[in-house]
Amino acid sequence: MKNVLIITGSPRRRGVCARYAEELAESLRGMDVRVGQWNMAESSVAGCNGCEACRRRFAVLANSERTDAAGESDGQLGIHSAPAHEARGASRSGQFGSSDSPSLTFQRPTGNDLVVIDRPIGARVSGYCIIRDDMQKLYTMLDAAEEVHVVCPVYFAGPPGQFKCVLDRLQPYWELRRGPHALPGAADAPKRPVTLHIIGAGGDPFGFAPLETVIRSSFGAAGFRVSEVIDRVGWGQPESESEKQTFPALSEGE
């Protein structure tokens, strides 16, 4: 059974995005998949401060493996020992998604639908960010997900500021895939699909292209791909909102 994660990027509780996400979740459950949900409105996530702690932690993992390999090749250890990453159940040899590694579980916030994952520890980013907040739970859920749906409102053509913090905190995935101490094979692993559902009242002549670009960039760096963008602008809005005319574009300097 497939693990599907719904991320709701709106900071507003019980708003249009929340209602849409619940309907989406019910629809997905009807397709016999396991559904997890993470809501911005129920979470507190700080912005990335560029400290590079995640890079240093991947460096420690890489250096420990080089030390293990050197000890085995020249006999300095005097014994034959498995590399540290094998002892931890992880793999940096390109076996991305090995079924031999331990599994994690997580529970969606409402207490429904237990989701079990099976990914090597070395292919997870849970615990690699030094900031301890609600992003840690999202890391675990993203590590588990085989498919992601992002439900996000349009705030002046882009994402809400709170959700932009979440997107910036996907940096550990970039380090795992593309950083100087990247997991071998991670960058070549198949990208998991993301569907972006765009919610808004409508009327902005600048549209939502910047929001789409930011989602494609952040999730693309994290090893996902935006496979579909669903325009739901006007969904759940009063008729006076959903059918209103586009307001005139501001002239330069206004």
Order of alpha helices (4+ residues) and beta strands (2+ residues): beta-alpha-beta-alpha-alpha-beta-beta-alpha-beta-alpha-alpha-beta-alpha-beta-alpha
